[in-house]
Amino acid sequence: MDFYIGDIVKLKKQHPCGSSEWEILRVGMDFRLKCLGCGHQIMIPRKQVEKNTKQVRKPENGQIT
């Protein structure tokens, strides 16, 4: 599965704020994800992201932020 900076991923489990969508800020062995609900940022291993991803979509405006 290919992930790119700026992609929005929907994970199986929700964040405590209620959102299940995250923006990818960094890719590699570890990913840095930003919650689109509250803005909280986490570092998470690539393997865990690949396992828990339900859907990947490109940013709506078409620009990488």
C-alpha positions as CSV (number, residue, x, y, z in Angstrom):
1,M,0.0,0.0,0.0
2,D,1.4,3.4,-0.9
3,F,1.1,6.3,1.4
4,Y,2.1,9.9,0.7
5,I,2.4,13.1,2.7
6,G,-0.9,14.9,2.8
7,D,-3.1,11.8,2.3
8,I,-6.0,11.3,4.7
9,V,-6.3,7.9,6.2
10,K,-9.4,6.5,8.0
11,L,-8.4,4.1,10.7
12,K,-10.5,1.3,12.2
13,K,-10.5,2.8,15.7
14,Q,-11.6,6.3,16.6
15,H,-9.5,8.8,18.5
16,P,-11.0,9.7,21.9
17,C,-12.1,13.1,20.4
18,G,-14.4,11.1,18.1
19,S,-12.6,11.4,14.7
20,S,-11.2,8.4,12.8
21,E,-9.5,10.4,10.1
22,W,-5.8,11.3,10.2
23,E,-3.5,13.4,7.9
24,I,-0.1,11.9,7.1
25,L,2.6,14.3,8.0
26,R,5.6,12.0,7.7
27,V,6.2,8.6,6.0
28,G,9.0,6.0,6.6
29,M,9.4,3.2,9.1
30,D,7.3,5.4,11.4
31,F,4.4,7.6,10.4
32,R,3.5,11.0,12.0
33,L,-0.2,11.4,11.9
34,K,-2.4,14.4,12.8
35,C,-5.9,13.9,14.0
36,L,-8.3,15.9,11.9
37,G,-10.7,16.3,14.8
38,C,-8.5,17.8,17.5
39,G,-5.1,18.3,15.9
40,H,-3.3,15.8,18.2
41,Q,-0.1,14.4,16.6
42,I,1.2,10.8,17.1
43,M,4.1,8.7,15.8
44,I,3.0,5.2,14.9
45,P,4.9,2.3,13.2
46,R,4.2,1.7,9.5
47,K,3.1,-1.8,10.1
48,Q,0.4,-0.7,12.5
49,V,-0.9,2.0,10.1
50,E,-1.1,-0.6,7.2
51,K,-3.0,-3.0,9.4
52,N,-5.5,-0.6,10.8
53,T,-6.2,1.5,7.6
54,K,-9.7,1.2,6.2
55,Q,-9.5,3.9,3.5
56,V,-7.0,6.3,2.0
57,R,-8.0,9.5,0.2
58,K,-6.1,12.4,-1.3
59,P,-6.5,15.9,0.1
60,E,-9.6,17.7,-1.2
61,N,-7.8,20.8,-2.4
62,G,-5.2,18.7,-4.3
63,Q,-2.3,20.5,-2.7
64,I,0.2,19.0,-0.3
65,T,0.3,20.9,3.0
